[in-house]
Amino acid sequence: MSDKNTLDVINKIFVSVFDNQNKYSLDEILEKFAFDVKLPNEVRDSTTNEITWASSINSSRFITLDNMEKKDAADGWMLPKQEIKSLQDVIDIWNTVNLTTTERCYDSINVAKSDTIYGCENVYRSTDCNDSKNIVFCDSCGACEFVLASQRSGNCNFCIRTDDSKDCSNSYNVICSSKIINSLFIQDCFDLYECMFCSHIASAKFCIANMQFEQEEYYEIKKAIISWILSS
């Protein structure tokens, strides 16, 4: 996915969550919203020196999935038998073939700067995601669509910073919660609609900091909160 396409996806998420156009660059989005998300890191393919992206950087030698498969088809990975006189000999020989595979994307299309992606479409710098579309800076998300800077969440749509949550939509900064809609800053809650700064409550709407508000005054405060989020 190109940078332009990625920014288009982010803009759609912003409009849905904040009712505002995105004004940030990709680097600014990463710093402001995805600063604590585990993401693939830039490394070099040891066989071509090209830039690639890996979820794990414990290894010192890498190879892209595409280059690994090309070598397998052309020459295979078996080696001629060699004399072994010590354990170090075994390790040295192993190191010639022991390259960590990067950019592992399976049954997916339009994926960029990502690793371990399964059955996804339109993915940018994410890892360990499956059955999702239009996701950016995400880790371990499944069955999600139009999701940004989220972790370990499922069946979420048009969300930003949704962590350990499921069945959420049009929301920002949701933690360990379910069935959250049009809400901001929610933790350990269930079945909320249009709530902000709430924790440990269920089946509520138009609440702020666990207090009930009238609909009109709630929306007035929400506008100020969104302005603060986008300007801070």
C-alpha positions as CSV (number, residue, x, y, z in Angstrom):
1,M,0.0,0.0,0.0
2,S,1.5,3.4,-1.0
3,D,1.9,6.3,1.4
4,K,-0.9,8.2,-0.4
5,N,-3.3,5.2,-0.1
6,T,-2.4,4.9,3.6
7,L,-3.1,8.5,4.2
8,D,-6.5,8.2,2.4
9,V,-7.4,5.3,4.8
10,I,-6.3,7.3,7.8
11,N,-8.4,10.3,6.6
12,K,-11.5,8.1,6.4
13,I,-10.9,6.9,9.9
14,F,-10.4,10.4,11.2
15,V,-13.7,11.6,9.6
16,S,-15.6,8.7,11.1
17,V,-14.1,9.0,14.6
18,F,-13.4,12.7,15.0
19,D,-15.5,14.3,12.2
20,N,-12.3,16.0,11.1
21,Q,-9.9,15.6,8.2
22,N,-6.5,14.2,9.0
23,K,-3.8,16.9,9.0
24,Y,-0.9,14.7,10.1
25,S,1.9,13.1,8.1
26,L,2.6,9.3,8.5
27,D,5.5,10.0,10.7
28,E,3.4,12.3,12.9
29,I,0.6,9.7,13.0
30,L,3.2,7.1,14.2
31,E,4.5,9.4,16.9
32,K,1.2,10.7,18.1
33,F,-1.1,7.6,18.0
34,A,1.1,4.5,17.5
35,F,4.0,5.3,19.7
36,D,3.5,2.2,21.9
37,V,2.4,-0.4,19.3
38,K,4.7,-3.2,18.5
39,L,5.4,-2.8,14.7
40,P,7.8,-4.3,12.2
41,N,11.2,-2.8,12.0
42,E,13.3,-1.9,9.0
43,V,16.2,-4.3,8.4
44,R,18.3,-5.4,5.3
45,D,17.9,-8.5,3.3
46,S,21.3,-10.2,3.7
47,T,21.3,-11.6,0.2
48,T,20.4,-8.4,-1.7
49,N,20.9,-5.6,0.8
50,E,17.4,-4.3,0.0
51,I,15.3,-2.8,2.8
52,T,12.7,-5.1,4.3
53,W,10.5,-5.3,7.4
54,A,10.7,-7.8,10.2
55,S,8.5,-8.4,13.3
56,S,11.5,-9.9,15.1
57,I,14.9,-8.4,14.9
58,N,16.7,-10.9,17.2
59,S,18.4,-12.3,14.2
60,S,21.3,-10.6,12.5
61,R,20.6,-12.0,9.0
62,F,17.3,-11.7,7.1
63,I,15.8,-12.6,3.8
64,T,12.4,-11.6,2.3
65,L,9.7,-14.2,1.8
66,D,9.9,-13.5,-1.9
67,N,13.7,-14.0,-2.1
68,M,13.5,-17.1,0.1
69,E,10.9,-18.7,-2.3
70,K,12.9,-17.7,-5.4
71,K,16.0,-19.4,-4.0
72,D,14.0,-22.5,-3.0
73,A,12.6,-22.7,-6.6
74,A,16.0,-22.1,-8.3
75,D,18.5,-24.0,-6.2
76,G,16.8,-25.3,-3.0
77,W,18.2,-24.9,0.5
78,M,19.9,-28.3,0.9
79,L,23.8,-28.2,1.2
80,P,26.4,-30.7,0.2
81,K,27.6,-32.8,3.1
82,Q,30.6,-31.3,4.8
83,E,33.0,-32.7,7.4
84,I,32.1,-31.7,10.9
85,K,34.9,-31.6,13.5
86,S,33.3,-29.5,16.2
87,L,30.0,-27.9,17.3
88,Q,31.4,-24.6,16.0
89,D,31.5,-26.2,12.5
90,V,27.8,-27.1,12.8
91,I,27.0,-23.5,13.9
92,D,29.1,-21.9,11.1
93,I,27.5,-24.1,8.4
94,W,24.0,-23.4,9.8
95,N,24.6,-19.7,9.7
96,T,25.0,-19.8,6.0
97,V,21.3,-20.8,5.6
98,N,19.8,-19.6,8.8
99,L,18.2,-16.3,7.6
100,T,15.1,-15.0,9.3
101,T,12.3,-14.6,6.8
102,T,10.7,-11.2,6.6
103,E,7.5,-9.6,5.1
104,R,5.6,-12.9,5.6
105,C,2.3,-12.2,4.0
106,Y,-0.1,-15.0,3.1
107,D,-3.3,-14.8,1.0
108,S,-3.1,-11.0,1.3
109,I,-2.9,-8.1,-1.2
110,N,-1.7,-4.6,-1.1
111,V,0.5,-5.0,2.0
112,A,3.5,-2.7,2.8
113,K,6.2,-2.7,5.4
114,S,4.5,-5.5,7.3
115,D,5.3,-9.0,8.6
116,T,3.1,-12.0,9.5
117,I,-0.1,-10.9,7.7
118,Y,-2.8,-13.4,6.9
119,G,-5.8,-13.0,4.6
120,C,-5.7,-9.2,4.7
121,E,-6.1,-6.3,2.2
122,N,-4.6,-2.8,2.3
123,V,-2.2,-3.1,5.2
124,Y,0.5,-0.6,6.2
125,R,3.3,-1.4,8.7
126,S,1.4,-3.9,10.8
127,T,2.1,-7.3,12.3
128,D,0.3,-10.5,13.2
129,C,-3.0,-9.4,11.7
130,N,-5.6,-11.6,10.0
131,D,-8.8,-11.3,8.0
132,S,-8.7,-7.5,8.0
133,K,-8.9,-4.6,5.6
134,N,-7.5,-1.0,5.6
135,I,-5.4,-1.3,8.8
136,V,-2.4,0.9,9.7
137,F,0.1,0.6,12.5
138,C,-1.7,-2.4,14.1
139,D,-0.5,-5.4,16.0
140,S,-2.5,-8.7,16.5
141,C,-5.8,-7.5,15.1
142,G,-8.4,-9.7,13.5
143,A,-11.6,-9.2,11.5
144,C,-11.0,-5.4,11.6
145,E,-11.6,-2.7,9.0
146,F,-10.4,0.9,8.9
147,V,-8.4,0.6,12.2
148,L,-5.4,2.6,13.2
149,A,-2.8,2.1,15.9
150,S,-4.6,-0.7,17.6
151,Q,-3.5,-3.9,19.4
152,R,-4.9,-7.3,20.2
153,S,-8.5,-6.4,19.1
154,G,-11.1,-8.1,17.0
155,N,-14.2,-7.1,14.9
156,C,-13.5,-3.4,15.2
157,N,-14.3,-0.8,12.6
158,F,-13.2,2.8,12.2
159,C,-11.3,2.8,15.5
160,I,-8.0,4.5,16.7
161,R,-6.0,3.1,19.6
162,T,-8.3,0.2,20.4
163,D,-6.5,-2.3,22.7
164,D,-7.6,-5.7,23.9
165,S,-11.2,-5.0,22.8
166,K,-13.8,-6.3,20.4
167,D,-17.0,-5.2,18.6
168,C,-16.1,-1.5,18.7
169,S,-16.7,1.2,16.1
170,N,-16.1,4.9,15.5
171,S,-14.2,5.1,18.8
172,Y,-10.8,6.4,20.1
173,N,-8.6,5.0,23.0
174,V,-10.7,2.0,24.0
175,I,-9.1,-0.5,26.4
176,C,-10.3,-3.9,27.4
177,S,-13.9,-3.2,26.4
178,S,-16.6,-4.5,24.1
179,K,-19.5,-3.1,22.1
180,I,-18.3,0.5,22.3
181,I,-19.7,2.9,19.7
182,N,-18.9,6.6,19.0
183,S,-16.9,6.9,22.3
184,L,-13.6,8.3,23.5
185,F,-11.3,7.2,26.3
186,I,-13.0,4.1,27.6
187,Q,-11.6,1.4,29.8
188,D,-13.1,-1.9,31.0
189,C,-16.6,-1.1,29.8
190,F,-19.4,-2.9,27.9
191,D,-22.2,-1.7,25.6
192,L,-21.6,2.0,25.6
193,Y,-22.9,4.6,23.0
194,E,-21.5,8.1,22.9
195,C,-19.5,8.1,26.2
196,M,-16.2,9.6,27.2
197,F,-13.7,9.1,30.0
198,C,-15.7,6.1,31.4
199,S,-14.5,3.0,33.3
200,H,-16.2,-0.1,34.6
201,I,-19.7,0.7,33.5
202,A,-22.2,-1.0,31.1
203,S,-25.2,-0.2,29.0
204,A,-25.0,3.6,29.1
205,K,-25.0,6.6,26.8
206,F,-24.1,10.2,27.0
207,C,-21.9,9.7,30.0
208,I,-18.7,11.6,30.8
209,A,-16.4,10.3,33.6
210,N,-19.1,8.0,34.7
211,M,-21.6,10.8,35.1
212,Q,-24.9,11.2,33.1
213,F,-25.3,14.2,30.8
214,E,-28.0,15.4,28.6
215,Q,-27.4,14.8,24.9
216,E,-27.0,18.4,23.9
217,E,-24.4,19.3,26.6
218,Y,-22.6,16.0,26.0
219,Y,-22.1,16.8,22.3
220,E,-20.9,20.3,23.2
221,I,-18.2,18.9,25.5
222,K,-17.3,16.2,22.9
223,K,-16.4,18.9,20.4
224,A,-14.0,20.5,22.8
225,I,-12.4,17.1,23.7
226,I,-11.9,16.3,20.0
227,S,-10.3,19.7,19.5
228,W,-8.0,19.0,22.4
229,I,-7.0,15.6,21.0
230,L,-6.2,16.9,17.6
231,S,-4.3,20.0,18.8
232,S,-2.4,18.5,21.8
